[in-house]
């Protein structure tokens, strides 16, 4: 958590605004990864 998002777990638990930022970043990363997988699958199944 510290390396990836720049805050420790204890701080993540205490501060709602920072928790929301971390979760937004996670969601964006998840969506980006999902698009990459879909693009690769599209290329494979041509």
CHARMM internal coordinates of N, CA and C (Angstrom, degrees):
IC EDIT
DIST 1 N 1 CA 1.4484
DIST 1 CA 1 C 1.5285
ANGL 1 N 1 CA 1 C 109.72
DIST 1 C 2 N 1.3151
ANGL 1 CA 1 C 2 N 116.99
DIHE 1 N 1 CA 1 C 2 N -44.58
DIST 2 N 2 CA 1.4634
ANGL 1 C 2 N 2 CA 121.25
DIHE 1 CA 1 C 2 N 2 CA -178.26
DIST 2 CA 2 C 1.5239
ANGL 2 N 2 CA 2 C 110.74
DIHE 1 C 2 N 2 CA 2 C -61.66
DIST 2 C 3 N 1.3138
ANGL 2 CA 2 C 3 N 116.75
DIHE 2 N 2 CA 2 C 3 N -46.49
DIST 3 N 3 CA 1.4606
ANGL 2 C 3 N 3 CA 120.69
DIHE 2 CA 2 C 3 N 3 CA -177.03
DIST 3 CA 3 C 1.5267
ANGL 3 N 3 CA 3 C 111.40
DIHE 2 C 3 N 3 CA 3 C -69.76
DIST 3 C 4 N 1.3014
ANGL 3 CA 3 C 4 N 116.98
DIHE 3 N 3 CA 3 C 4 N -41.92
DIST 4 N 4 CA 1.4616
ANGL 3 C 4 N 4 CA 121.32
DIHE 3 CA 3 C 4 N 4 CA -174.90
DIST 4 CA 4 C 1.5166
ANGL 4 N 4 CA 4 C 112.72
DIHE 3 C 4 N 4 CA 4 C -75.72
DIST 4 C 5 N 1.3212
ANGL 4 CA 4 C 5 N 117.42
DIHE 4 N 4 CA 4 C 5 N -46.73
DIST 5 N 5 CA 1.4554
ANGL 4 C 5 N 5 CA 120.79
DIHE 4 CA 4 C 5 N 5 CA -172.26
DIST 5 CA 5 C 1.5268
ANGL 5 N 5 CA 5 C 114.25
DIHE 4 C 5 N 5 CA 5 C -112.21
DIST 5 C 6 N 1.3054
ANGL 5 CA 5 C 6 N 117.71
DIHE 5 N 5 CA 5 C 6 N -7.36
DIST 6 N 6 CA 1.4561
ANGL 5 C 6 N 6 CA 121.10
DIHE 5 CA 5 C 6 N 6 CA 176.37
DIST 6 CA 6 C 1.5196
ANGL 6 N 6 CA 6 C 115.82
DIHE 5 C 6 N 6 CA 6 C 81.42
DIST 6 C 7 N 1.3374
ANGL 6 CA 6 C 7 N 117.30
DIHE 6 N 6 CA 6 C 7 N 9.52
DIST 7 N 7 CA 1.4673
ANGL 6 C 7 N 7 CA 119.69
DIHE 6 CA 6 C 7 N 7 CA 175.22
DIST 7 CA 7 C 1.5239
ANGL 7 N 7 CA 7 C 108.84
DIHE 6 C 7 N 7 CA 7 C -135.32
DIST 7 C 8 N 1.3019
ANGL 7 CA 7 C 8 N 115.42
DIHE 7 N 7 CA 7 C 8 N 151.78
DIST 8 N 8 CA 1.4565
ANGL 7 C 8 N 8 CA 120.66
DIHE 7 CA 7 C 8 N 8 CA 178.34
DIST 8 CA 8 C 1.5207
ANGL 8 N 8 CA 8 C 111.24
DIHE 7 C 8 N 8 CA 8 C -80.96
DIST 8 C 9 N 1.3169
ANGL 8 CA 8 C 9 N 115.81
DIHE 8 N 8 CA 8 C 9 N 165.59
DIST 9 N 9 CA 1.4618
ANGL 8 C 9 N 9 CA 120.79
DIHE 8 CA 8 C 9 N 9 CA -177.55
DIST 9 CA 9 C 1.5245
ANGL 9 N 9 CA 9 C 111.86
DIHE 8 C 9 N 9 CA 9 C -63.98
DIST 9 C 10 N 1.3263
ANGL 9 CA 9 C 10 N 117.50
DIHE 9 N 9 CA 9 C 10 N -38.81
DIST 10 N 10 CA 1.4663
ANGL 9 C 10 N 10 CA 120.15
DIHE 9 CA 9 C 10 N 10 CA -179.41
DIST 10 CA 10 C 1.5251
ANGL 10 N 10 CA 10 C 110.49
DIHE 9 C 10 N 10 CA 10 C -62.87
DIST 10 C 11 N 1.3239
ANGL 10 CA 10 C 11 N 116.59
DIHE 10 N 10 CA 10 C 11 N -43.31
DIST 11 N 11 CA 1.4625
ANGL 10 C 11 N 11 CA 120.51
DIHE 10 CA 10 C 11 N 11 CA 178.19
DIST 11 CA 11 C 1.5260
ANGL 11 N 11 CA 11 C 110.73
DIHE 10 C 11 N 11 CA 11 C -66.90
DIST 11 C 12 N 1.3224
ANGL 11 CA 11 C 12 N 116.25
DIHE 11 N 11 CA 11 C 12 N -38.10
DIST 12 N 12 CA 1.4616
ANGL 11 C 12 N 12 CA 121.95
DIHE 11 CA 11 C 12 N 12 CA 176.94
DIST 12 CA 12 C 1.5293
ANGL 12 N 12 CA 12 C 110.27
DIHE 11 C 12 N 12 CA 12 C -57.50
DIST 12 C 13 N 1.3144
ANGL 12 CA 12 C 13 N 116.36
DIHE 12 N 12 CA 12 C 13 N -41.50
DIST 13 N 13 CA 1.4678
ANGL 12 C 13 N 13 CA 120.69
DIHE 12 CA 12 C 13 N 13 CA -179.43
DIST 13 CA 13 C 1.5250
ANGL 13 N 13 CA 13 C 112.61
DIHE 12 C 13 N 13 CA 13 C -71.40
DIST 13 C 14 N 1.3228
ANGL 13 CA 13 C 14 N 117.66
DIHE 13 N 13 CA 13 C 14 N -31.60
DIST 14 N 14 CA 1.4637
ANGL 13 C 14 N 14 CA 121.30
DIHE 13 CA 13 C 14 N 14 CA -175.23
DIST 14 CA 14 C 1.5191
ANGL 14 N 14 CA 14 C 114.15
DIHE 13 C 14 N 14 CA 14 C -82.41
DIST 14 C 15 N 1.3224
ANGL 14 CA 14 C 15 N 117.55
DIHE 14 N 14 CA 14 C 15 N -35.01
DIST 15 N 15 CA 1.4654
ANGL 14 C 15 N 15 CA 120.26
DIHE 14 CA 14 C 15 N 15 CA -170.08
DIST 15 CA 15 C 1.5223
ANGL 15 N 15 CA 15 C 111.20
DIHE 14 C 15 N 15 CA 15 C -110.46
DIST 15 C 16 N 1.3064
ANGL 15 CA 15 C 16 N 115.53
DIHE 15 N 15 CA 15 C 16 N 110.61
DIST 16 N 16 CA 1.4604
ANGL 15 C 16 N 16 CA 121.89
DIHE 15 CA 15 C 16 N 16 CA -176.69
DIST 16 CA 16 C 1.5251
ANGL 16 N 16 CA 16 C 112.24
DIHE 15 C 16 N 16 CA 16 C -63.22
DIST 16 C 17 N 1.3371
ANGL 16 CA 16 C 17 N 117.97
DIHE 16 N 16 CA 16 C 17 N -41.53
DIST 17 N 17 CA 1.4616
ANGL 16 C 17 N 17 CA 119.80
DIHE 16 CA 16 C 17 N 17 CA -177.79
DIST 17 CA 17 C 1.5292
ANGL 17 N 17 CA 17 C 111.34
DIHE 16 C 17 N 17 CA 17 C -63.09
DIST 17 C 18 N 1.3231
ANGL 17 CA 17 C 18 N 117.34
DIHE 17 N 17 CA 17 C 18 N -39.92
DIST 18 N 18 CA 1.4608
ANGL 17 C 18 N 18 CA 119.94
DIHE 17 CA 17 C 18 N 18 CA 178.31
DIST 18 CA 18 C 1.5278
ANGL 18 N 18 CA 18 C 110.72
DIHE 17 C 18 N 18 CA 18 C -71.80
DIST 18 C 19 N 1.3151
ANGL 18 CA 18 C 19 N 117.26
DIHE 18 N 18 CA 18 C 19 N -35.61
DIST 19 N 19 CA 1.4626
ANGL 18 C 19 N 19 CA 120.94
DIHE 18 CA 18 C 19 N 19 CA 177.18
DIST 19 CA 19 C 1.5285
ANGL 19 N 19 CA 19 C 110.10
DIHE 18 C 19 N 19 CA 19 C -61.57
DIST 19 C 20 N 1.3251
ANGL 19 CA 19 C 20 N 116.48
DIHE 19 N 19 CA 19 C 20 N -41.97
DIST 20 N 20 CA 1.4610
ANGL 19 C 20 N 20 CA 120.60
DIHE 19 CA 19 C 20 N 20 CA 179.01
DIST 20 CA 20 C 1.5294
ANGL 20 N 20 CA 20 C 111.34
DIHE 19 C 20 N 20 CA 20 C -64.43
DIST 20 C 21 N 1.3251
ANGL 20 CA 20 C 21 N 117.69
DIHE 20 N 20 CA 20 C 21 N -39.39
DIST 21 N 21 CA 1.4697
ANGL 20 C 21 N 21 CA 121.02
DIHE 20 CA 20 C 21 N 21 CA 177.36
DIST 21 CA 21 C 1.5269
ANGL 21 N 21 CA 21 C 111.17
DIHE 20 C 21 N 21 CA 21 C -63.20
DIST 21 C 22 N 1.3316
ANGL 21 CA 21 C 22 N 116.24
DIHE 21 N 21 CA 21 C 22 N -43.87
DIST 22 N 22 CA 1.4610
ANGL 21 C 22 N 22 CA 120.73
DIHE 21 CA 21 C 22 N 22 CA 178.97
DIST 22 CA 22 C 1.5287
ANGL 22 N 22 CA 22 C 110.10
DIHE 21 C 22 N 22 CA 22 C -61.99
DIST 22 C 23 N 1.3083
ANGL 22 CA 22 C 23 N 116.60
DIHE 22 N 22 CA 22 C 23 N -42.84
DIST 23 N 23 CA 1.4623
ANGL 22 C 23 N 23 CA 120.12
DIHE 22 CA 22 C 23 N 23 CA -178.93
DIST 23 CA 23 C 1.5279
ANGL 23 N 23 CA 23 C 111.49
DIHE 22 C 23 N 23 CA 23 C -68.12
DIST 23 C 24 N 1.3188
ANGL 23 CA 23 C 24 N 117.81
DIHE 23 N 23 CA 23 C 24 N -35.02
DIST 24 N 24 CA 1.4667
ANGL 23 C 24 N 24 CA 120.89
DIHE 23 CA 23 C 24 N 24 CA 174.91
DIST 24 CA 24 C 1.5239
ANGL 24 N 24 CA 24 C 110.37
DIHE 23 C 24 N 24 CA 24 C -63.06
DIST 24 C 25 N 1.3376
ANGL 24 CA 24 C 25 N 116.59
DIHE 24 N 24 CA 24 C 25 N -43.57
DIST 25 N 25 CA 1.4634
ANGL 24 C 25 N 25 CA 120.99
DIHE 24 CA 24 C 25 N 25 CA 178.28
DIST 25 CA 25 C 1.5285
ANGL 25 N 25 CA 25 C 110.59
DIHE 24 C 25 N 25 CA 25 C -62.88
DIST 25 C 26 N 1.3196
ANGL 25 CA 25 C 26 N 116.62
DIHE 25 N 25 CA 25 C 26 N -42.42
DIST 26 N 26 CA 1.4653
ANGL 25 C 26 N 26 CA 120.41
DIHE 25 CA 25 C 26 N 26 CA 179.00
DIST 26 CA 26 C 1.5250
ANGL 26 N 26 CA 26 C 111.32
DIHE 25 C 26 N 26 CA 26 C -62.42
DIST 26 C 27 N 1.3250
ANGL 26 CA 26 C 27 N 116.40
DIHE 26 N 26 CA 26 C 27 N -43.36
DIST 27 N 27 CA 1.4605
ANGL 26 C 27 N 27 CA 121.32
DIHE 26 CA 26 C 27 N 27 CA 179.64
DIST 27 CA 27 C 1.5261
ANGL 27 N 27 CA 27 C 110.97
DIHE 26 C 27 N 27 CA 27 C -63.14
DIST 27 C 28 N 1.3250
ANGL 27 CA 27 C 28 N 116.64
DIHE 27 N 27 CA 27 C 28 N -43.50
DIST 28 N 28 CA 1.4635
ANGL 27 C 28 N 28 CA 120.70
DIHE 27 CA 27 C 28 N 28 CA 178.94
DIST 28 CA 28 C 1.5265
ANGL 28 N 28 CA 28 C 110.54
DIHE 27 C 28 N 28 CA 28 C -63.48
DIST 28 C 29 N 1.3175
ANGL 28 CA 28 C 29 N 116.73
DIHE 28 N 28 CA 28 C 29 N -41.96
DIST 29 N 29 CA 1.4624
ANGL 28 C 29 N 29 CA 120.95
DIHE 28 CA 28 C 29 N 29 CA 178.67
DIST 29 CA 29 C 1.5262
ANGL 29 N 29 CA 29 C 111.14
DIHE 28 C 29 N 29 CA 29 C -64.25
DIST 29 C 30 N 1.3143
ANGL 29 CA 29 C 30 N 116.38
DIHE 29 N 29 CA 29 C 30 N -40.90
DIST 30 N 30 CA 1.4586
ANGL 29 C 30 N 30 CA 121.61
DIHE 29 CA 29 C 30 N 30 CA 178.79
DIST 30 CA 30 C 1.5286
ANGL 30 N 30 CA 30 C 110.35
DIHE 29 C 30 N 30 CA 30 C -62.29
DIST 30 C 31 N 1.3297
ANGL 30 CA 30 C 31 N 116.31
DIHE 30 N 30 CA 30 C 31 N -46.60
DIST 31 N 31 CA 1.4629
ANGL 30 C 31 N 31 CA 120.15
DIHE 30 CA 30 C 31 N 31 CA -179.42
DIST 31 CA 31 C 1.5259
ANGL 31 N 31 CA 31 C 111.59
DIHE 30 C 31 N 31 CA 31 C -64.03
DIST 31 C 32 N 1.3304
ANGL 31 CA 31 C 32 N 116.26
DIHE 31 N 31 CA 31 C 32 N -40.65
DIST 32 N 32 CA 1.4573
ANGL 31 C 32 N 32 CA 120.25
DIHE 31 CA 31 C 32 N 32 CA 178.83
DIST 32 CA 32 C 1.5252
ANGL 32 N 32 CA 32 C 110.34
DIHE 31 C 32 N 32 CA 32 C -63.28
DIST 32 C 33 N 1.3073
ANGL 32 CA 32 C 33 N 117.61
DIHE 32 N 32 CA 32 C 33 N -43.76
DIST 33 N 33 CA 1.4589
ANGL 32 C 33 N 33 CA 121.63
DIHE 32 CA 32 C 33 N 33 CA 177.87
DIST 33 CA 33 C 1.5137
ANGL 33 N 33 CA 33 C 111.88
DIHE 32 C 33 N 33 CA 33 C -62.98
DIST 33 C 34 N 1.3102
ANGL 33 CA 33 C 34 N 116.27
DIHE 33 N 33 CA 33 C 34 N -38.07
DIST 34 N 34 CA 1.4613
ANGL 33 C 34 N 34 CA 120.70
DIHE 33 CA 33 C 34 N 34 CA 179.42
DIST 34 CA 34 C 1.5319
ANGL 34 N 34 CA 34 C 110.62
DIHE 33 C 34 N 34 CA 34 C -65.50
DIST 34 C 35 N 1.3371
ANGL 34 CA 34 C 35 N 116.61
DIHE 34 N 34 CA 34 C 35 N -39.20
DIST 35 N 35 CA 1.4668
ANGL 34 C 35 N 35 CA 120.18
DIHE 34 CA 34 C 35 N 35 CA 177.67
DIST 35 CA 35 C 1.5234
ANGL 35 N 35 CA 35 C 111.31
DIHE 34 C 35 N 35 CA 35 C -66.10
DIST 35 C 36 N 1.3106
ANGL 35 CA 35 C 36 N 116.66
DIHE 35 N 35 CA 35 C 36 N -38.24
DIST 36 N 36 CA 1.4630
ANGL 35 C 36 N 36 CA 120.24
DIHE 35 CA 35 C 36 N 36 CA 178.55
DIST 36 CA 36 C 1.5264
ANGL 36 N 36 CA 36 C 109.90
DIHE 35 C 36 N 36 CA 36 C -62.92
DIST 36 C 37 N 1.3144
ANGL 36 CA 36 C 37 N 117.05
DIHE 36 N 36 CA 36 C 37 N -44.74
DIST 37 N 37 CA 1.4646
ANGL 36 C 37 N 37 CA 121.20
DIHE 36 CA 36 C 37 N 37 CA 179.30
DIST 37 CA 37 C 1.5267
ANGL 37 N 37 CA 37 C 110.24
DIHE 36 C 37 N 37 CA 37 C -61.92
DIST 37 C 38 N 1.3253
ANGL 37 CA 37 C 38 N 117.19
DIHE 37 N 37 CA 37 C 38 N -43.87
DIST 38 N 38 CA 1.4645
ANGL 37 C 38 N 38 CA 120.59
DIHE 37 CA 37 C 38 N 38 CA 179.17
DIST 38 CA 38 C 1.5230
ANGL 38 N 38 CA 38 C 111.16
DIHE 37 C 38 N 38 CA 38 C -62.20
DIST 38 C 39 N 1.3295
ANGL 38 CA 38 C 39 N 117.72
DIHE 38 N 38 CA 38 C 39 N -40.62
DIST 39 N 39 CA 1.4597
ANGL 38 C 39 N 39 CA 121.33
DIHE 38 CA 38 C 39 N 39 CA 178.46
DIST 39 CA 39 C 1.5166
ANGL 39 N 39 CA 39 C 111.26
DIHE 38 C 39 N 39 CA 39 C -63.94
DIST 39 C 40 N 1.3241
ANGL 39 CA 39 C 40 N 116.88
DIHE 39 N 39 CA 39 C 40 N -43.19
DIST 40 N 40 CA 1.4623
ANGL 39 C 40 N 40 CA 120.82
DIHE 39 CA 39 C 40 N 40 CA 179.53
DIST 40 CA 40 C 1.5099
ANGL 40 N 40 CA 40 C 110.95
DIHE 39 C 40 N 40 CA 40 C -65.77
DIST 40 C 41 N 1.3291
ANGL 40 CA 40 C 41 N 117.12
DIHE 40 N 40 CA 40 C 41 N -41.90
DIST 41 N 41 CA 1.4605
ANGL 40 C 41 N 41 CA 120.44
DIHE 40 CA 40 C 41 N 41 CA 179.01
DIST 41 CA 41 C 1.5339
ANGL 41 N 41 CA 41 C 109.80
DIHE 40 C 41 N 41 CA 41 C -63.92
DIST 41 C 42 N 1.3213
ANGL 41 CA 41 C 42 N 117.49
DIHE 41 N 41 CA 41 C 42 N -36.86
DIST 42 N 42 CA 1.4451
ANGL 41 C 42 N 42 CA 120.71
DIHE 41 CA 41 C 42 N 42 CA 177.66
DIST 42 CA 42 C 1.5102
ANGL 42 N 42 CA 42 C 112.15
DIHE 41 C 42 N 42 CA 42 C -63.61
DIST 42 C 43 N 1.3284
ANGL 42 CA 42 C 43 N 116.56
DIHE 42 N 42 CA 42 C 43 N -37.26
DIST 43 N 43 CA 1.4632
ANGL 42 C 43 N 43 CA 120.32
DIHE 42 CA 42 C 43 N 43 CA 178.98
DIST 43 CA 43 C 1.5183
ANGL 43 N 43 CA 43 C 111.28
DIHE 42 C 43 N 43 CA 43 C -72.31
DIST 43 C 44 N 1.2984
ANGL 43 CA 43 C 44 N 117.54
DIHE 43 N 43 CA 43 C 44 N -35.45
DIST 44 N 44 CA 1.4667
ANGL 43 C 44 N 44 CA 122.31
DIHE 43 CA 43 C 44 N 44 CA -177.94
DIST 44 CA 44 C 1.5147
ANGL 44 N 44 CA 44 C 111.09
DIHE 43 C 44 N 44 CA 44 C -71.67
DIST 44 C 45 N 1.3166
ANGL 44 CA 44 C 45 N 117.87
DIHE 44 N 44 CA 44 C 45 N -37.03
DIST 45 N 45 CA 1.4600
ANGL 44 C 45 N 45 CA 121.54
DIHE 44 CA 44 C 45 N 45 CA -172.76
DIST 45 CA 45 C 1.5286
ANGL 45 N 45 CA 45 C 112.84
DIHE 44 C 45 N 45 CA 45 C -96.99
DIST 45 C 46 N 1.2957
ANGL 45 CA 45 C 46 N 118.20
DIHE 45 N 45 CA 45 C 46 N 27.19
DIST 46 N 46 CA 1.4680
ANGL 45 C 46 N 46 CA 120.93
DIHE 45 CA 45 C 46 N 46 CA 177.02
DIST 46 CA 46 C 1.4964
ANGL 46 N 46 CA 46 C 111.21
DIHE 45 C 46 N 46 CA 46 C -77.80
END
COOR INIT
IC SEED 1 N 1 CA 1 C
IC BUILD
